[in-house]
Amino acid sequence: MKALFLIVVAGLLSGVAHAGPQIDVGVMYDYLDGDKSSFLKRVFNAGDTTAFVKINVLEIVYNAEGMPEEVPVKNQPELAARNGLMASPARLIVPANGMQGTRLLFMGQRDQERYFRVRFVPVIPAKEDQFAVAEEERAGYEKTLSAGVNVLAGYGTIFFVRPTHTQFDTQVSEAASRYLMTNKGNSVVIIDEFKDCPLGKDVDCKPTTKHHVLPGKAFEFDKQSGREYRFTLIEGSTKKVLTIKG
C-alpha cells in the first residue's frame, strides 16, 4: 500500500547529476487512535538543497467489488467543516540536512475506520504553489536544479483513522494444515514481521512480510510439516508474539 514516485528534472547546461533535495518521511504506515484527533508527521531532507514539499490527501474507499479507490476528501458545507483528513501546513520548506513537521488533523465522522493516502511531493516552487518564497529566490532555486539532472523522489503513505470507540476482536481458527485469523473487530490489526522458516532454524527463511487485516477480513496461511511461522500480532498498543509449527 505504499507508493514511491519520481520526478526527473533534466537540465541542458550539464550532464552532471546533483544530489538536490532528498526527502524521507519515515514509516509508510501511520495510525490515529480513537481518542486522538491529530498526528505529527515529520519530513526529513538528507540532500544538499532545500526541499519544497506539497502534501496532498486522498481518501481510500472500497467499491462494491471490494477494490480500493482514491477519492478527494469531502467537505460538510452544512457544518462548514472538513469531513476527513487534512495536513496543516500543506506546504513545507525543508532545509538541507534539516526537518520540518506537518500536523495531520482529522475532522468528521468516526463511527467506522477510515483510510487515507498522504502524498509528499517535492516540487520546484511556482507562484500558484503558495510557498512563501520571493520571486528571486524561486528563480535561483530553479536555475540551480536546472544545472544538471535531478531526481525528486516523493512518497505516498497510508494513514489509518481508527473509530472513536475502537474494539479489537481477532479470532483464530487452526487446523492440522491451515491457520486462519479473522478480524471481528472494527479496526485494523497488523501481522508484523511474518517469517516462514525451517523448523528451529533461521536459514532459508522466506522474505519477511507485513500484513494489515482490515475489519471483516482474514489472514491465513498453509502450515507445512517441518516449518514454523513466527509473527507479531498487533492490536493497537497490544503486541503478542506467536510461533506456529507445521
N, C-alpha and C positions, 0 to 999 in steps of 0.2 A: 504493500500500500504506500510505499514511499516513492518519491519521484525526484530525479536529478535531471536538470535541463541545462543546456549550454548555449550561450550567446557568443558568437565569434565576431570580434571587431577587427577587421583587416585593414591595415593602412597601406598606402602606396609609397611611403617615403623610405621604408626599410623593411627588410625581411627578417630582422632580428626580433625574437619573441621577448616580451616583457612580462614580468610576473604579474603586475597590476594588482587589483583587489582580489582577495581570496577569502570568501566568507565561509563561516562554519556556524551552523545553527544547533549543534549538539545532537541530542537524540531525535529520532524521527517520529516518535510517538509520545504524546503528552496527554494527561488525564486531569480533568477538572472534577474534584469531588463534589458530592451533592450539597455540602454545606458551604461551598466556596462559589464566588462569582467572578473572580479574576485570577489570572495566572501570568507571572512574569517570564517572558521568553527572551533569552539573551542571544545576540548575534555578534560573533567574533570576526575579526578581519586579520588574517595572518599575512596579508600581502604588503607590498611596499607603496601602495597607492590608496587614497581614500575610497571607501565603498559607498555608493549611493544606492540604497535598497528600498524598493517598493514592496509593500506587504499586501497581498490580495487574499481574500477569504471567500471560499465557496462552501456551500453545504452539500454533504453527501447524503443522498436519499436513495431508497431502493424501490425500483419499479415493480410492476405486477409479476414480472418474471424473476424477481429477486436479484436483479443486476443493479450495481451501484451507478448512480448518475450524479454529476456535479452541477449544482444549480446556484444561481445568485441567492444571497441571503435576503429574505423578505422583510419588509418593514411592516409595522402595525400603525397605519395612519390614524386610526381612531384613538390610539394611545400615545401618538407622537413618539413612538419608541421603536427600537430595532428588535426584531424577533430572531435572535441568533447571536452570532459571534462577531466581534469587531476588534480591530487592532488599534491601539492608541499609544503612540502615534503610528500612522500607517506609512510614514516616510522616515527612514533612518539615515543619518550621515555617520558612518563608522570610520574613524581614523585608522591609518595604517598601524598594525600591531595593537589595535585597541578593541573596545567593546562598547556596544550600546544595547539598551533593552527596550522592548515594547510590551505593553500590558494587553493581554488578550482578555476582553471583557465579554461576559455573556449576559444578555437580557432577553427575557421572553419565557416561553413555556418550557417546563422541565418535568412534565408528567411521564415522559419516556426518554430514553437515552437518545442523544443526537450526535452527529458526526460531521466534522468539517475538515476541508483541505486548506491549509495555510501555506501560501506560496511566498517565498522570499526571493525577490527578483532584483539582481544588481543591474543598474542601468547607467547610461550616460545622461545626466540630468538635462531635461528640457524645460522650457518655461511652463508648459502645461502640467509638469510633474509636481509642481507646488513645493519644490525644495527651496529652502531659504538660502539661495546662492546667488551672488551677484553675477551679472552677465559676463563680466571679465573673467571671473573665476570659472564659470561654466565653460567658456570658450577655451580657457587654458587647460582645463581637465580633458576636454575632448581632443585637443591638439596632442596632449601627452599620450593618450591611448592610441591615437591615430598614427603614432610614430612607429608602430610595429603591429604584430599580430597578438591579440589578447583574447583569452577565453574567460568570459564572465560566467561562472557557474552558479546557478540558482537551485533552490531546494523546495520541494513540496512535502510538508509534514502532515501528519494526521492528528487531529485534536478530538478527543473523546469528552463529551459533556455528560456526566452521569446524572440520573434523575435526582430530584430533591430527596426523595425517600428511596435510597438505594438499598436493594436487597440482593444478597448472593445466595445461590442455591445450586451447587454443582453436584449432579447425581451421577454415580459411577455404576456401570454395568460391565462385569468382567466374566468372560467365558474362557474355555481352555485355549482358544486360538484368537480371541478378539478382546479388545479393551475399548470401552466407549465412555466418554464423559459428556454429559448433556447439561447445557446451561439453562436451568429452570428459573434463574433469577431475572432481574430487569436491567443488569449492567454487564458490560464486557468482562470476561475473565481471560487470563493470559496463561498460556502454556509456554514457559520460558526455558531456554537452553535445553531443548529436547534432544537427547542423544540416543542413538540406536547403535549399540556396541556388542561385540562378542562377550559372552558371559564372563564377568570378572576381569576384563581387560579393557584398556583404553587405546588399543591399537586397532586399526582397520574400522574405526567408527565411521558412520555416515556423517555428512556435514550437519553441524548443529543448527537447529531451526527454532523459530519463534512463531507462535500461533495466537491469534486473537479469536476467541469464541464469543460471538455475539449472542444476545438473549434469544432463546428458542433454537439455537444451533448446537452442533455437537462436534467434538473432536474424537477421532477413533484411529486405531492402528491395529494391524495384524501382529500377533505375538508368534515369533518363530522360536522353535526349540534351539537352545544353545545361545540365545541372545538376551540382552537385558536392555531396558528402556528407562532412562533417567531424565527427570524434568522437574521444574518447579511450578506448582500451581499457585497463581497469584489472584487473590480476590480482594481488590482494593489494597489495604495496608497489610493484609494477612498473606503470608507465604508458607507453603508446605512443600517440602522436598520429597519426591516419590521415586521409588525404584520398582519396576515391574519386570519380572522374569518370565521368559517364554518357556 
